[in-house]
Amino acid sequence: MEQPQQTSPGAGVQALRRLAPPPALCGFLLLLALVFTVSYAVGSAAGPVAPGMRPSGTSNGVEDDPGTGTGTDPETDEMPGMGGH
């Protein structure tokens, strides 16, 4: 009668180490997340990139001035100031 094969207690740990990502990859991903977090915090602290810039729309979902921001005239579908040439 054969006895079941005994495995050493370290075999499970070795299998997990083979399946786990390399430490360098984990470090890189952690550093990447840190850089994006710091970048977002600095951007939030700096504020908008242009004077008078604000989020589009208002609390009720209606824009303050619906004709701005497109660069075209909705009547003629031409750029303003071009004289219709």
C-alpha positions as CSV (number, residue, x, y, z in Angstrom):
1,M,0.0,0.0,0.0
2,E,1.4,3.4,-1.0
3,Q,1.4,6.3,1.3
4,P,0.2,9.7,0.1
5,Q,3.1,12.0,-0.9
6,Q,3.9,14.5,1.8
7,T,4.6,18.1,0.7
8,S,6.9,20.4,2.6
9,P,5.3,23.4,4.3
10,G,7.3,25.7,2.1
11,A,5.8,24.4,-1.2
12,G,2.7,26.5,-0.8
13,V,4.7,29.6,-0.2
14,Q,6.9,29.0,-3.2
15,A,3.8,28.5,-5.4
16,L,2.4,31.8,-4.2
17,R,5.7,33.6,-4.9
18,R,5.6,32.3,-8.5
19,L,2.0,33.6,-9.0
20,A,2.6,37.0,-7.4
21,P,3.8,39.9,-9.5
22,P,7.5,40.8,-9.2
23,P,8.3,43.4,-6.5
24,A,9.6,45.8,-9.0
25,L,6.2,45.9,-10.8
26,C,4.4,46.5,-7.5
27,G,6.8,49.3,-6.7
28,F,6.3,50.9,-10.1
29,L,2.5,50.8,-9.8
30,L,2.7,52.3,-6.4
31,L,5.0,55.1,-7.6
32,L,2.7,55.7,-10.6
33,A,-0.3,56.0,-8.3
34,L,1.6,58.4,-6.1
35,V,2.6,60.6,-9.0
36,F,-1.0,60.8,-10.3
37,T,-2.3,61.6,-6.8
38,V,0.2,64.4,-6.3
39,S,-0.4,65.8,-9.8
40,Y,-4.2,65.8,-9.2
41,A,-3.7,67.6,-5.8
42,V,-1.4,70.3,-7.4
43,G,-3.9,70.8,-10.3
44,S,-6.8,71.2,-7.9
45,A,-4.8,73.7,-5.8
46,A,-3.8,75.7,-8.8
47,G,-7.4,76.2,-10.0
48,P,-8.6,76.9,-13.5
49,V,-6.1,77.5,-16.3
50,A,-7.8,80.7,-17.6
51,P,-9.5,83.6,-15.9
52,G,-13.3,83.3,-15.8
53,M,-13.3,79.6,-16.5
54,R,-16.0,77.7,-14.7
55,P,-17.8,74.3,-15.1
56,S,-20.3,74.2,-17.9
57,G,-23.9,74.3,-17.0
58,T,-25.6,75.3,-13.8
59,S,-27.3,73.5,-11.0
60,N,-30.5,73.2,-12.9
61,G,-28.8,71.8,-16.0
62,V,-29.3,75.0,-18.2
63,E,-26.3,76.7,-19.5
64,D,-25.8,80.4,-18.7
65,D,-25.1,81.4,-22.3
66,P,-25.8,78.6,-24.8
67,G,-24.3,80.4,-27.8
68,T,-20.8,80.5,-26.4
69,G,-18.0,78.0,-26.7
70,T,-18.9,76.5,-30.1
71,G,-17.1,79.0,-32.5
72,T,-19.9,78.7,-35.0
73,D,-23.1,80.6,-35.7
74,P,-26.1,78.2,-35.4
75,E,-28.0,80.1,-38.1
76,T,-25.5,79.9,-40.9
77,D,-23.1,77.2,-39.5
78,E,-20.2,79.6,-40.4
79,M,-17.6,81.0,-38.1
80,P,-18.5,84.5,-36.8
81,G,-16.7,87.4,-38.5
82,M,-16.0,85.6,-41.7
83,G,-18.4,87.7,-43.8
84,G,-20.1,84.8,-45.6
85,H,-17.3,84.3,-48.2
